[in-house]
Amino acid sequence: MTTALWLVVYGGALTWGAPVLLGRLTASGLSPRMGVAAWLTAIATAMLTWALALILIADAAVHGVTDSSAVTLCLELFGFPEHTPLPGRIGALTLIVGGMAASAVVIARVGRSLRHLRSRSHEHAQAARLVGRRTDRSDVVVVDAPQRTAYCVLGRPNAIVVTSAALSSLSHCQLAAVLAHEDAHIRGRHHHLLMVLRALASTLPWLPLLRRGRLAVGELLEMCADDAAARHCGTPPLLSGLLTLAGSGPAPADGLAAATTAVVSRAQRLADPAGPTQQWKQRIVLTTIMVGTVSAPLFINLLCHH
């Protein structure tokens, strides 16, 4: 049980401490893919650490029921007496039922939120295809609207929506760069990842790692799409296209828009790209953090079984 308690503490430290560290390291977008990986590693490790702690506690509780002994929490590493007993069968059953109920509620709410987000996105894509005008690309539709906006939305099939105002404002090269940006979102399955993060954050909004992670990953995914579009069409048309579309209002909640998230920092990043040395330094730092994040639970298990 000492292992379980230390895992709970580590999961809490990761949940409240990682957002501060990762926020500072990844905000500049020197290596957006590594930044996304670092955030996802922290989130997955925190969730799995707490799940493992719950399993260990439940296992100890089950043994407490089967052998009629007290449920014992070994707290020696915390400075408490070696064994602090809880009421035998009652304590064990309380731990089992409480843990199972809490887990079931969280899983059910995350699943319900995911289904809702996915259904709403599919409806949006279908509606855009119904009201929009077809183009020479089967996945791109033009919708009459005064706002200069371009975004992609998950559906069956997916849709890239460009408003008539955006179409009239963008040059051919700028439009190609903006569409390449949206294509990168679709190829990278960024919608699926953000849906999972949104579902987790809406279910457990008091956890800063989930709340801030959803926003940070969203910004970094926009930078990943920027990099893909810049490689395909060049930086100047992408940058000018983003600035042309910027400030036209928020994007639909179901879509990933080219010019509504962290536009200023992304524009600065495109206009003044970091050198290879800076990028590799951040990659090394983030890799070290990810390895340490994943290795800590193993070290805790080793320490508790010395």
Order of alpha helices (4+ residues) and beta strands (2+ residues): alpha-alpha-beta-beta-alpha-beta-beta-beta-beta-alpha-alpha-alpha-alpha-alpha-beta-alpha-alpha
